[in-house]
Amino acid sequence: MLYLYKKNDFRFNNKWMLTVLLSVLLYGIIIEILQGLLTISRSADIFDVAANLIGSLIGIYFFKSVKNKFKT
């Protein structure tokens, strides 16, 4: 998010924030599916996907809280 924030001249755009959130969520879902299909000792778990989503939302909230400090 910091890269996109700096690339857009320090403007916060909700469109790319949603894109980042959906990308991270999709990545987490794919990893869980592959984990269930390709490993023996691990299984896919919907709670891991939920934890990934919650972590992503916390990360976005944290970024929005401190984004003005990156302008210098």
N, CA, C, O and CB atoms as a CASP TS submission, in Angstrom:
PFRMAT TS
TARGET T0000
AUTHOR 0000-0000-0000
METHOD Language model
MODEL 1
PARENT N/A
ATOM      1  N   MET     1       0.812  -1.179   0.000  1.00  0.00           N
ATOM      2  CA  MET     1       0.000   0.000   0.000  1.00  0.00           C
ATOM      3  C   MET     1       0.863   1.252   0.000  1.00  0.00           C
ATOM      4  O   MET     1       0.499   2.265  -0.598  1.00  0.00           O
ATOM      5  CB  MET     1      -0.928  -0.007   1.186  1.00  0.00           C
ATOM      6  N   LEU     2       1.989   1.181   0.663  1.00  0.00           N
ATOM      7  CA  LEU     2       2.882   2.337   0.683  1.00  0.00           C
ATOM      8  C   LEU     2       3.378   2.659  -0.724  1.00  0.00           C
ATOM      9  O   LEU     2       3.466   3.828  -1.099  1.00  0.00           O
ATOM     10  CB  LEU     2       4.072   2.082   1.622  1.00  0.00           C
ATOM     11  N   TYR     3       3.700   1.632  -1.498  1.00  0.00           N
ATOM     12  CA  TYR     3       4.140   1.850  -2.872  1.00  0.00           C
ATOM     13  C   TYR     3       3.059   2.568  -3.679  1.00  0.00           C
ATOM     14  O   TYR     3       3.348   3.544  -4.372  1.00  0.00           O
ATOM     15  CB  TYR     3       4.502   0.513  -3.538  1.00  0.00           C
ATOM     16  N   LEU     4       1.826   2.097  -3.594  1.00  0.00           N
ATOM     17  CA  LEU     4       0.738   2.730  -4.342  1.00  0.00           C
ATOM     18  C   LEU     4       0.462   4.140  -3.833  1.00  0.00           C
ATOM     19  O   LEU     4       0.124   5.031  -4.612  1.00  0.00           O
ATOM     20  CB  LEU     4      -0.534   1.885  -4.251  1.00  0.00           C
ATOM     21  N   TYR     5       0.603   4.337  -2.544  1.00  0.00           N
ATOM     22  CA  TYR     5       0.384   5.655  -1.948  1.00  0.00           C
ATOM     23  C   TYR     5       1.404   6.659  -2.476  1.00  0.00           C
ATOM     24  O   TYR     5       1.055   7.784  -2.833  1.00  0.00           O
ATOM     25  CB  TYR     5       0.462   5.575  -0.412  1.00  0.00           C
ATOM     26  N   LYS     6       2.677   6.238  -2.521  1.00  0.00           N
ATOM     27  CA  LYS     6       3.720   7.132  -3.043  1.00  0.00           C
ATOM     28  C   LYS     6       3.581   7.321  -4.546  1.00  0.00           C
ATOM     29  O   LYS     6       3.818   8.417  -5.055  1.00  0.00           O
ATOM     30  CB  LYS     6       5.113   6.581  -2.714  1.00  0.00           C
ATOM     31  N   LYS     7       3.204   6.278  -5.258  1.00  0.00           N
ATOM     32  CA  LYS     7       3.046   6.349  -6.714  1.00  0.00           C
ATOM     33  C   LYS     7       1.926   7.323  -7.104  1.00  0.00           C
ATOM     34  O   LYS     7       2.012   7.973  -8.146  1.00  0.00           O
ATOM     35  CB  LYS     7       2.751   4.949  -7.288  1.00  0.00           C
ATOM     36  N   ASN     8       0.900   7.427  -6.296  1.00  0.00           N
ATOM     37  CA  ASN     8      -0.232   8.321  -6.561  1.00  0.00           C
ATOM     38  C   ASN     8      -0.057   9.681  -5.912  1.00  0.00           C
ATOM     39  O   ASN     8      -1.038  10.335  -5.557  1.00  0.00           O
ATOM     40  CB  ASN     8      -1.519   7.692  -6.073  1.00  0.00           C
ATOM     41  N   ASP     9       1.185  10.110  -5.755  1.00  0.00           N
ATOM     42  CA  ASP     9       1.500  11.433  -5.193  1.00  0.00           C
ATOM     43  C   ASP     9       0.861  11.653  -3.831  1.00  0.00           C
ATOM     44  O   ASP     9       0.301  12.716  -3.562  1.00  0.00           O
ATOM     45  CB  ASP     9       1.047  12.525  -6.143  1.00  0.00           C
ATOM     46  N   PHE    10       0.949  10.647  -2.979  1.00  0.00           N
ATOM     47  CA  PHE    10       0.473  10.710  -1.600  1.00  0.00           C
ATOM     48  C   PHE    10      -1.025  11.000  -1.501  1.00  0.00           C
ATOM     49  O   PHE    10      -1.476  11.741  -0.628  1.00  0.00           O
ATOM     50  CB  PHE    10       1.242  11.766  -0.845  1.00  0.00           C
ATOM     51  N   ARG    11      -1.767  10.407  -2.401  1.00  0.00           N
ATOM     52  CA  ARG    11      -3.229  10.479  -2.335  1.00  0.00           C
ATOM     53  C   ARG    11      -3.759   9.089  -2.036  1.00  0.00           C
ATOM     54  O   ARG    11      -3.286   8.100  -2.597  1.00  0.00           O
ATOM     55  CB  ARG    11      -3.838  11.038  -3.667  1.00  0.00           C
ATOM     56  N   PHE    12      -4.724   9.018  -1.166  1.00  0.00           N
ATOM     57  CA  PHE    12      -5.314   7.741  -0.773  1.00  0.00           C
ATOM     58  C   PHE    12      -6.547   7.496  -1.625  1.00  0.00           C
ATOM     59  O   PHE    12      -7.505   8.268  -1.582  1.00  0.00           O
ATOM     60  CB  PHE    12      -5.673   7.724   0.743  1.00  0.00           C
ATOM     61  N   ASN    13      -6.519   6.427  -2.392  1.00  0.00           N
ATOM     62  CA  ASN    13      -7.600   6.116  -3.308  1.00  0.00           C
ATOM     63  C   ASN    13      -8.292   4.838  -2.833  1.00  0.00           C
ATOM     64  O   ASN    13      -7.654   3.793  -2.703  1.00  0.00           O
ATOM     65  CB  ASN    13      -7.071   5.962  -4.765  1.00  0.00           C
ATOM     66  N   ASN    14      -9.582   4.922  -2.578  1.00  0.00           N
ATOM     67  CA  ASN    14     -10.314   3.756  -2.096  1.00  0.00           C
ATOM     68  C   ASN    14     -10.374   2.642  -3.132  1.00  0.00           C
ATOM     69  O   ASN    14     -10.517   1.472  -2.775  1.00  0.00           O
ATOM     70  CB  ASN    14     -11.716   4.156  -1.697  1.00  0.00           C
ATOM     71  N   LYS    15     -10.266   2.990  -4.402  1.00  0.00           N
ATOM     72  CA  LYS    15     -10.309   1.976  -5.459  1.00  0.00           C
ATOM     73  C   LYS    15      -9.115   1.030  -5.355  1.00  0.00           C
ATOM     74  O   LYS    15      -9.288  -0.186  -5.424  1.00  0.00           O
ATOM     75  CB  LYS    15     -10.335   2.644  -6.846  1.00  0.00           C
ATOM     76  N   TRP    16      -7.906   1.569  -5.190  1.00  0.00           N
ATOM     77  CA  TRP    16      -6.753   0.668  -5.095  1.00  0.00           C
ATOM     78  C   TRP    16      -6.672   0.011  -3.737  1.00  0.00           C
ATOM     79  O   TRP    16      -6.084  -1.063  -3.606  1.00  0.00           O
ATOM     80  CB  TRP    16      -5.466   1.420  -5.375  1.00  0.00           C
ATOM     81  N   MET    17      -7.260   0.642  -2.708  1.00  0.00           N
ATOM     82  CA  MET    17      -7.310  -0.009  -1.405  1.00  0.00           C
ATOM     83  C   MET    17      -8.175  -1.263  -1.496  1.00  0.00           C
ATOM     84  O   MET    17      -7.820  -2.302  -0.939  1.00  0.00           O
ATOM     85  CB  MET    17      -7.858   0.958  -0.324  1.00  0.00           C
ATOM     86  N   LEU    18      -9.304  -1.176  -2.191  1.00  0.00           N
ATOM     87  CA  LEU    18     -10.164  -2.327  -2.385  1.00  0.00           C
ATOM     88  C   LEU    18      -9.476  -3.382  -3.245  1.00  0.00           C
ATOM     89  O   LEU    18      -9.632  -4.580  -3.005  1.00  0.00           O
ATOM     90  CB  LEU    18     -11.482  -1.900  -3.022  1.00  0.00           C
ATOM     91  N   THR    19      -8.721  -2.944  -4.237  1.00  0.00           N
ATOM     92  CA  THR    19      -7.975  -3.873  -5.081  1.00  0.00           C
ATOM     93  C   THR    19      -6.943  -4.635  -4.269  1.00  0.00           C
ATOM     94  O   THR    19      -6.802  -5.848  -4.427  1.00  0.00           O
ATOM     95  CB  THR    19      -7.295  -3.127  -6.226  1.00  0.00           C
ATOM     96  N   VAL    20      -6.223  -3.941  -3.408  1.00  0.00           N
ATOM     97  CA  VAL    20      -5.232  -4.599  -2.548  1.00  0.00           C
ATOM     98  C   VAL    20      -5.924  -5.589  -1.609  1.00  0.00           C
ATOM     99  O   VAL    20      -5.452  -6.712  -1.437  1.00  0.00           O
ATOM    100  CB  VAL    20      -4.430  -3.548  -1.731  1.00  0.00           C
ATOM    101  N   LEU    21      -7.019  -5.184  -1.014  1.00  0.00           N
ATOM    102  CA  LEU    21      -7.746  -6.052  -0.087  1.00  0.00           C
ATOM    103  C   LEU    21      -8.234  -7.318  -0.785  1.00  0.00           C
ATOM    104  O   LEU    21      -8.065  -8.420  -0.264  1.00  0.00           O
ATOM    105  CB  LEU    21      -8.932  -5.301   0.527  1.00  0.00           C
ATOM    106  N   LEU    22      -8.834  -7.164  -1.953  1.00  0.00           N
ATOM    107  CA  LEU    22      -9.337  -8.323  -2.684  1.00  0.00           C
ATOM    108  C   LEU    22      -8.197  -9.218  -3.169  1.00  0.00           C
ATOM    109  O   LEU    22      -8.332 -10.441  -3.187  1.00  0.00           O
ATOM    110  CB  LEU    22     -10.185  -7.871  -3.869  1.00  0.00           C
ATOM    111  N   SER    23      -7.086  -8.614  -3.559  1.00  0.00           N
ATOM    112  CA  SER    23      -5.923  -9.404  -3.990  1.00  0.00           C
ATOM    113  C   SER    23      -5.369 -10.242  -2.847  1.00  0.00           C
ATOM    114  O   SER    23      -5.058 -11.420  -3.026  1.00  0.00           O
ATOM    115  CB  SER    23      -4.826  -8.486  -4.541  1.00  0.00           C
ATOM    116  N   VAL    24      -5.247  -9.637  -1.685  1.00  0.00           N
ATOM    117  CA  VAL    24      -4.741 -10.363  -0.521  1.00  0.00           C
ATOM    118  C   VAL    24      -5.712 -11.470  -0.125  1.00  0.00           C
ATOM    119  O   VAL    24      -5.290 -12.573   0.223  1.00  0.00           O
ATOM    120  CB  VAL    24      -4.512  -9.403   0.663  1.00  0.00           C
ATOM    121  N   LEU    25      -6.994 -11.183  -0.175  1.00  0.00           N
ATOM    122  CA  LEU    25      -7.996 -12.191   0.168  1.00  0.00           C
ATOM    123  C   LEU    25      -7.961 -13.348  -0.827  1.00  0.00           C
ATOM    124  O   LEU    25      -8.014 -14.509  -0.422  1.00  0.00           O
ATOM    125  CB  LEU    25      -9.400 -11.564   0.206  1.00  0.00           C
ATOM    126  N   LEU    26      -7.874 -13.051  -2.110  1.00  0.00           N
ATOM    127  CA  LEU    26      -7.805 -14.093  -3.130  1.00  0.00           C
ATOM    128  C   LEU    26      -6.546 -14.931  -2.962  1.00  0.00           C
ATOM    129  O   LEU    26      -6.593 -16.155  -3.088  1.00  0.00           O
ATOM    130  CB  LEU    26      -7.846 -13.476  -4.531  1.00  0.00           C
ATOM    131  N   TYR    27      -5.428 -14.285  -2.680  1.00  0.00           N
ATOM    132  CA  TYR    27      -4.179 -14.997  -2.443  1.00  0.00           C
ATOM    133  C   TYR    27      -4.325 -15.964  -1.260  1.00  0.00           C
ATOM    134  O   TYR    27      -3.893 -17.114  -1.339  1.00  0.00           O
ATOM    135  CB  TYR    27      -3.033 -13.996  -2.184  1.00  0.00           C
ATOM    136  N   GLY    28      -4.926 -15.500  -0.182  1.00  0.00           N
ATOM    137  CA  GLY    28      -5.129 -16.354   0.992  1.00  0.00           C
ATOM    138  C   GLY    28      -6.022 -17.546   0.690  1.00  0.00           C
ATOM    139  O   GLY    28      -5.770 -18.649   1.174  1.00  0.00           O
ATOM    140  N   ILE    29      -7.061 -17.332  -0.105  1.00  0.00           N
ATOM    141  CA  ILE    29      -7.961 -18.423  -0.474  1.00  0.00           C
ATOM    142  C   ILE    29      -7.230 -19.450  -1.336  1.00  0.00           C
ATOM    143  O   ILE    29      -7.373 -20.655  -1.128  1.00  0.00           O
ATOM    144  CB  ILE    29      -9.195 -17.879  -1.221  1.00  0.00           C
ATOM    145  N   ILE    30      -6.455 -18.974  -2.295  1.00  0.00           N
ATOM    146  CA  ILE    30      -5.692 -19.883  -3.159  1.00  0.00           C
ATOM    147  C   ILE    30      -4.699 -20.702  -2.342  1.00  0.00           C
ATOM    148  O   ILE    30      -4.565 -21.907  -2.552  1.00  0.00           O
ATOM    149  CB  ILE    30      -4.950 -19.094  -4.254  1.00  0.00           C
ATOM    150  N   ILE    31      -4.011 -20.058  -1.418  1.00  0.00           N
ATOM    151  CA  ILE    31      -3.054 -20.771  -0.573  1.00  0.00           C
ATOM    152  C   ILE    31      -3.762 -21.846   0.259  1.00  0.00           C
ATOM    153  O   ILE    31      -3.246 -22.954   0.407  1.00  0.00           O
ATOM    154  CB  ILE    31      -2.311 -19.783   0.353  1.00  0.00           C
ATOM    155  N   GLU    32      -4.923 -21.530   0.793  1.00  0.00           N
ATOM    156  CA  GLU    32      -5.663 -22.515   1.580  1.00  0.00           C
ATOM    157  C   GLU    32      -6.101 -23.697   0.724  1.00  0.00           C
ATOM    158  O   GLU    32      -6.019 -24.844   1.163  1.00  0.00           O
ATOM    159  CB  GLU    32      -6.881 -21.864   2.232  1.00  0.00           C
ATOM    160  N   ILE    33      -6.557 -23.431  -0.476  1.00  0.00           N
ATOM    161  CA  ILE    33      -6.973 -24.520  -1.374  1.00  0.00           C
ATOM    162  C   ILE    33      -5.783 -25.401  -1.715  1.00  0.00           C
ATOM    163  O   ILE    33      -5.875 -26.627  -1.650  1.00  0.00           O
ATOM    164  CB  ILE    33      -7.608 -23.956  -2.667  1.00  0.00           C
ATOM    165  N   LEU    34      -4.669 -24.784  -2.078  1.00  0.00           N
ATOM    166  CA  LEU    34      -3.475 -25.563  -2.410  1.00  0.00           C
ATOM    167  C   LEU    34      -2.964 -26.336  -1.208  1.00  0.00           C
ATOM    168  O   LEU    34      -2.490 -27.464  -1.343  1.00  0.00           O
ATOM    169  CB  LEU    34      -2.378 -24.650  -2.942  1.00  0.00           C
ATOM    170  N   GLN    35      -3.057 -25.740  -0.052  1.00  0.00           N
ATOM    171  CA  GLN    35      -2.626 -26.411   1.179  1.00  0.00           C
ATOM    172  C   GLN    35      -3.459 -27.669   1.409  1.00  0.00           C
ATOM    173  O   GLN    35      -2.930 -28.694   1.838  1.00  0.00           O
ATOM    174  CB  GLN    35      -2.743 -25.458   2.396  1.00  0.00           C
ATOM    175  N   GLY    36      -4.749 -27.596   1.129  1.00  0.00           N
ATOM    176  CA  GLY    36      -5.619 -28.757   1.307  1.00  0.00           C
ATOM    177  C   GLY    36      -5.397 -29.821   0.252  1.00  0.00           C
ATOM    178  O   GLY    36      -5.561 -31.011   0.524  1.00  0.00           O
ATOM    179  N   LEU    37      -5.023 -29.402  -0.959  1.00  0.00           N
ATOM    180  CA  LEU    37      -4.854 -30.351  -2.055  1.00  0.00           C
ATOM    181  C   LEU    37      -3.464 -30.966  -2.136  1.00  0.00           C
ATOM    182  O   LEU    37      -3.331 -32.139  -2.487  1.00  0.00           O
ATOM    183  CB  LEU    37      -5.162 -29.677  -3.342  1.00  0.00           C
ATOM    184  N   LEU    38      -2.436 -30.203  -1.821  1.00  0.00           N
ATOM    185  CA  LEU    38      -1.071 -30.632  -2.103  1.00  0.00           C
ATOM    186  C   LEU    38      -0.280 -31.125  -0.901  1.00  0.00           C
ATOM    187  O   LEU    38       0.816 -31.661  -1.069  1.00  0.00           O
ATOM    188  CB  LEU    38      -0.342 -29.523  -2.720  1.00  0.00           C
ATOM    189  N   THR    39      -0.797 -30.959   0.288  1.00  0.00           N
ATOM    190  CA  THR    39      -0.043 -31.395   1.463  1.00  0.00           C
ATOM    191  C   THR    39      -0.789 -32.506   2.196  1.00  0.00           C
ATOM    192  O   THR    39      -2.010 -32.630   2.106  1.00  0.00           O
ATOM    193  CB  THR    39       0.214 -30.209   2.411  1.00  0.00           C
ATOM    194  N   ILE    40      -0.036 -33.285   2.902  1.00  0.00           N
ATOM    195  CA  ILE    40      -0.628 -34.378   3.680  1.00  0.00           C
ATOM    196  C   ILE    40      -0.855 -33.948   5.122  1.00  0.00           C
ATOM    197  O   ILE    40      -1.857 -34.310   5.740  1.00  0.00           O
ATOM    198  CB  ILE    40       0.272 -35.628   3.635  1.00  0.00           C
ATOM    199  N   SER    41       0.074 -33.182   5.646  1.00  0.00           N
ATOM    200  CA  SER    41       0.032 -32.848   7.073  1.00  0.00           C
ATOM    201  C   SER    41      -0.793 -31.598   7.380  1.00  0.00           C
ATOM    202  O   SER    41      -0.977 -31.257   8.549  1.00  0.00           O
ATOM    203  CB  SER    41       1.432 -32.655   7.588  1.00  0.00           C
ATOM    204  N   ARG    42      -1.286 -30.919   6.361  1.00  0.00           N
ATOM    205  CA  ARG    42      -2.069 -29.699   6.591  1.00  0.00           C
ATOM    206  C   ARG    42      -3.378 -29.793   5.849  1.00  0.00           C
ATOM    207  O   ARG    42      -3.505 -30.550   4.887  1.00  0.00           O
ATOM    208  CB  ARG    42      -1.290 -28.440   6.147  1.00  0.00           C
ATOM    209  N   SER    43      -4.348 -29.030   6.294  1.00  0.00           N
ATOM    210  CA  SER    43      -5.648 -29.030   5.621  1.00  0.00           C
ATOM    211  C   SER    43      -6.132 -27.597   5.460  1.00  0.00           C
ATOM    212  O   SER    43      -5.694 -26.693   6.172  1.00  0.00           O
ATOM    213  CB  SER    43      -6.688 -29.874   6.411  1.00  0.00           C
ATOM    214  N   ALA    44      -7.037 -27.408   4.519  1.00  0.00           N
ATOM    215  CA  ALA    44      -7.620 -26.089   4.293  1.00  0.00           C
ATOM    216  C   ALA    44      -8.570 -25.760   5.441  1.00  0.00           C
ATOM    217  O   ALA    44      -9.255 -26.639   5.965  1.00  0.00           O
ATOM    218  CB  ALA    44      -8.363 -26.034   2.925  1.00  0.00           C
ATOM    219  N   ASP    45      -8.604 -24.500   5.821  1.00  0.00           N
ATOM    220  CA  ASP    45      -9.443 -24.103   6.943  1.00  0.00           C
ATOM    221  C   ASP    45     -10.040 -22.734   6.660  1.00  0.00           C
ATOM    222  O   ASP    45      -9.316 -21.792   6.340  1.00  0.00           O
ATOM    223  CB  ASP    45      -8.636 -24.089   8.265  1.00  0.00           C
ATOM    224  N   ILE    46     -11.350 -22.624   6.777  1.00  0.00           N
ATOM    225  CA  ILE    46     -12.037 -21.358   6.530  1.00  0.00           C
ATOM    226  C   ILE    46     -11.648 -20.310   7.566  1.00  0.00           C
ATOM    227  O   ILE    46     -11.693 -19.113   7.283  1.00  0.00           O
ATOM    228  CB  ILE    46     -13.552 -21.565   6.535  1.00  0.00           C
ATOM    229  N   PHE    47     -11.268 -20.749   8.759  1.00  0.00           N
ATOM    230  CA  PHE    47     -10.864 -19.809   9.805  1.00  0.00           C
ATOM    231  C   PHE    47      -9.531 -19.124   9.454  1.00  0.00           C
ATOM    232  O   PHE    47      -9.290 -17.987   9.859  1.00  0.00           O
ATOM    233  CB  PHE    47     -10.746 -20.539  11.158  1.00  0.00           C
ATOM    234  N   ASP    48      -8.679 -19.817   8.709  1.00  0.00           N
ATOM    235  CA  ASP    48      -7.443 -19.183   8.242  1.00  0.00           C
ATOM    236  C   ASP    48      -7.750 -18.071   7.236  1.00  0.00           C
ATOM    237  O   ASP    48      -7.105 -17.023   7.240  1.00  0.00           O
ATOM    238  CB  ASP    48      -6.505 -20.232   7.608  1.00  0.00           C
ATOM    239  N   VAL    49      -8.727 -18.310   6.387  1.00  0.00           N
ATOM    240  CA  VAL    49      -9.142 -17.284   5.433  1.00  0.00           C
ATOM    241  C   VAL    49      -9.719 -16.090   6.181  1.00  0.00           C
ATOM    242  O   VAL    49      -9.426 -14.942   5.845  1.00  0.00           O
ATOM    243  CB  VAL    49     -10.177 -17.847   4.430  1.00  0.00           C
ATOM    244  N   ALA    50     -10.534 -16.356   7.191  1.00  0.00           N
ATOM    245  CA  ALA    50     -11.106 -15.274   8.001  1.00  0.00           C
ATOM    246  C   ALA    50     -10.008 -14.504   8.725  1.00  0.00           C
ATOM    247  O   ALA    50     -10.069 -13.277   8.814  1.00  0.00           O
ATOM    248  CB  ALA    50     -12.117 -15.834   9.019  1.00  0.00           C
ATOM    249  N   ALA    51      -9.011 -15.206   9.238  1.00  0.00           N
ATOM    250  CA  ALA    51      -7.895 -14.540   9.921  1.00  0.00           C
ATOM    251  C   ALA    51      -7.106 -13.680   8.937  1.00  0.00           C
ATOM    252  O   ALA    51      -6.677 -12.580   9.286  1.00  0.00           O
ATOM    253  CB  ALA    51      -6.963 -15.580  10.587  1.00  0.00           C
ATOM    254  N   ASN    52      -6.913 -14.165   7.723  1.00  0.00           N
ATOM    255  CA  ASN    52      -6.236 -13.367   6.690  1.00  0.00           C
ATOM    256  C   ASN    52      -7.021 -12.097   6.387  1.00  0.00           C
ATOM    257  O   ASN    52      -6.438 -11.021   6.255  1.00  0.00           O
ATOM    258  CB  ASN    52      -6.052 -14.193   5.401  1.00  0.00           C
ATOM    259  N   LEU    53      -8.335 -12.219   6.278  1.00  0.00           N
ATOM    260  CA  LEU    53      -9.178 -11.057   5.997  1.00  0.00           C
ATOM    261  C   LEU    53      -9.114 -10.048   7.140  1.00  0.00           C
ATOM    262  O   LEU    53      -8.977  -8.849   6.900  1.00  0.00           O
ATOM    263  CB  LEU    53     -10.632 -11.493   5.759  1.00  0.00           C
ATOM    264  N   ILE    54      -9.211 -10.519   8.364  1.00  0.00           N
ATOM    265  CA  ILE    54      -9.152  -9.624   9.524  1.00  0.00           C
ATOM    266  C   ILE    54      -7.789  -8.940   9.598  1.00  0.00           C
ATOM    267  O   ILE    54      -7.709  -7.742   9.871  1.00  0.00           O
ATOM    268  CB  ILE    54      -9.431 -10.403  10.831  1.00  0.00           C
ATOM    269  N   GLY    55      -6.726  -9.692   9.357  1.00  0.00           N
ATOM    270  CA  GLY    55      -5.391  -9.100   9.350  1.00  0.00           C
ATOM    271  C   GLY    55      -5.229  -8.048   8.270  1.00  0.00           C
ATOM    272  O   GLY    55      -4.589  -7.020   8.488  1.00  0.00           O
ATOM    273  N   SER    56      -5.811  -8.305   7.102  1.00  0.00           N
ATOM    274  CA  SER    56      -5.751  -7.328   6.011  1.00  0.00           C
ATOM    275  C   SER    56      -6.500  -6.050   6.377  1.00  0.00           C
ATOM    276  O   SER    56      -6.023  -4.947   6.112  1.00  0.00           O
ATOM    277  CB  SER    56      -6.332  -7.928   4.723  1.00  0.00           C
ATOM    278  N   LEU    57      -7.664  -6.202   6.980  1.00  0.00           N
ATOM    279  CA  LEU    57      -8.441  -5.029   7.388  1.00  0.00           C
ATOM    280  C   LEU    57      -7.715  -4.223   8.463  1.00  0.00           C
ATOM    281  O   LEU    57      -7.733  -2.992   8.439  1.00  0.00           O
ATOM    282  CB  LEU    57      -9.817  -5.457   7.900  1.00  0.00           C
ATOM    283  N   ILE    58      -7.083  -4.911   9.396  1.00  0.00           N
ATOM    284  CA  ILE    58      -6.305  -4.224  10.433  1.00  0.00           C
ATOM    285  C   ILE    58      -5.131  -3.496   9.793  1.00  0.00           C
ATOM    286  O   ILE    58      -4.821  -2.366  10.170  1.00  0.00           O
ATOM    287  CB  ILE    58      -5.802  -5.228  11.509  1.00  0.00           C
ATOM    288  N   GLY    59      -4.476  -4.135   8.828  1.00  0.00           N
ATOM    289  CA  GLY    59      -3.364  -3.495   8.129  1.00  0.00           C
ATOM    290  C   GLY    59      -3.795  -2.246   7.386  1.00  0.00           C
ATOM    291  O   GLY    59      -3.092  -1.236   7.412  1.00  0.00           O
ATOM    292  N   ILE    60      -4.939  -2.301   6.724  1.00  0.00           N
ATOM    293  CA  ILE    60      -5.452  -1.121   6.007  1.00  0.00           C
ATOM    294  C   ILE    60      -5.798  -0.014   6.998  1.00  0.00           C
ATOM    295  O   ILE    60      -5.486   1.153   6.759  1.00  0.00           O
ATOM    296  CB  ILE    60      -6.700  -1.491   5.158  1.00  0.00           C
ATOM    297  N   TYR    61      -6.438  -0.370   8.101  1.00  0.00           N
ATOM    298  CA  TYR    61      -6.763   0.627   9.121  1.00  0.00           C
ATOM    299  C   TYR    61      -5.493   1.275   9.671  1.00  0.00           C
ATOM    300  O   TYR    61      -5.429   2.495   9.828  1.00  0.00           O
ATOM    301  CB  TYR    61      -7.569  -0.016  10.263  1.00  0.00           C
ATOM    302  N   PHE    62      -4.488   0.456   9.961  1.00  0.00           N
ATOM    303  CA  PHE    62      -3.216   0.974  10.465  1.00  0.00           C
ATOM    304  C   PHE    62      -2.573   1.903   9.443  1.00  0.00           C
ATOM    305  O   PHE    62      -2.081   2.973   9.798  1.00  0.00           O
ATOM    306  CB  PHE    62      -2.260  -0.180  10.810  1.00  0.00           C
ATOM    307  N   PHE    63      -2.575   1.496   8.173  1.00  0.00           N
ATOM    308  CA  PHE    63      -1.991   2.327   7.134  1.00  0.00           C
ATOM    309  C   PHE    63      -2.717   3.667   7.027  1.00  0.00           C
ATOM    310  O   PHE    63      -2.080   4.715   6.921  1.00  0.00           O
ATOM    311  CB  PHE    63      -2.025   1.598   5.794  1.00  0.00           C
ATOM    312  N   LYS    64      -4.038   3.633   7.056  1.00  0.00           N
ATOM    313  CA  LYS    64      -4.796   4.884   6.982  1.00  0.00           C
ATOM    314  C   LYS    64      -4.504   5.777   8.184  1.00  0.00           C
ATOM    315  O   LYS    64      -4.558   7.002   8.077  1.00  0.00           O
ATOM    316  CB  LYS    64      -6.298   4.593   6.898  1.00  0.00           C
ATOM    317  N   SER    65      -4.196   5.168   9.324  1.00  0.00           N
ATOM    318  CA  SER    65      -3.930   5.940  10.533  1.00  0.00           C
ATOM    319  C   SER    65      -2.574   6.643  10.466  1.00  0.00           C
ATOM    320  O   SER    65      -2.427   7.743  10.999  1.00  0.00           O
ATOM    321  CB  SER    65      -3.987   5.031  11.757  1.00  0.00           C
ATOM    322  N   VAL    66      -1.587   6.029   9.824  1.00  0.00           N
ATOM    323  CA  VAL    66      -0.236   6.577   9.850  1.00  0.00           C
ATOM    324  C   VAL    66       0.244   7.070   8.475  1.00  0.00           C
ATOM    325  O   VAL    66       1.411   7.434   8.332  1.00  0.00           O
ATOM    326  CB  VAL    66       0.718   5.531  10.372  1.00  0.00           C
ATOM    327  N   LYS    67      -0.622   7.089   7.482  1.00  0.00           N
ATOM    328  CA  LYS    67      -0.185   7.412   6.117  1.00  0.00           C
ATOM    329  C   LYS    67       0.413   8.810   5.977  1.00  0.00           C
ATOM    330  O   LYS    67       1.278   9.017   5.127  1.00  0.00           O
ATOM    331  CB  LYS    67      -1.345   7.278   5.174  1.00  0.00           C
ATOM    332  N   ASN    68      -0.010   9.743   6.759  1.00  0.00           N
ATOM    333  CA  ASN    68       0.508  11.103   6.625  1.00  0.00           C
ATOM    334  C   ASN    68       1.970  11.222   7.070  1.00  0.00           C
ATOM    335  O   ASN    68       2.652  12.173   6.689  1.00  0.00           O
ATOM    336  CB  ASN    68      -0.349  12.059   7.433  1.00  0.00           C
ATOM    337  N   LYS    69       2.444  10.295   7.847  1.00  0.00           N
ATOM    338  CA  LYS    69       3.840  10.313   8.291  1.00  0.00           C
ATOM    339  C   LYS    69       4.804   9.931   7.159  1.00  0.00           C
ATOM    340  O   LYS    69       6.006  10.173   7.268  1.00  0.00           O
ATOM    341  CB  LYS    69       4.024   9.359   9.475  1.00  0.00           C
ATOM    342  N   PHE    70       4.289   9.337   6.076  1.00  0.00           N
ATOM    343  CA  PHE    70       5.142   8.906   4.975  1.00  0.00           C
ATOM    344  C   PHE    70       5.389   9.995   3.943  1.00  0.00           C
ATOM    345  O   PHE    70       6.128   9.765   2.985  1.00  0.00           O
ATOM    346  CB  PHE    70       4.535   7.718   4.305  1.00  0.00           C
ATOM    347  N   LYS    71       4.806  11.156   4.103  1.00  0.00           N
ATOM    348  CA  LYS    71       4.972  12.231   3.120  1.00  0.00           C
ATOM    349  C   LYS    71       6.334  12.882   3.170  1.00  0.00           C
ATOM    350  O   LYS    71       6.720  13.561   2.219  1.00  0.00           O
ATOM    351  CB  LYS    71       3.926  13.276   3.324  1.00  0.00           C
ATOM    352  N   THR    72       7.062  12.703   4.227  1.00  0.00           N
ATOM    353  CA  THR    72       8.357  13.353   4.347  1.00  0.00           C
ATOM    354  C   THR    72       9.452  12.605   3.665  1.00  0.00           C
ATOM    355  O   THR    72      10.603  13.041   3.686  1.00  0.00           O
ATOM    356  CB  THR    72       8.706  13.538   5.763  1.00  0.00           C
TER
END
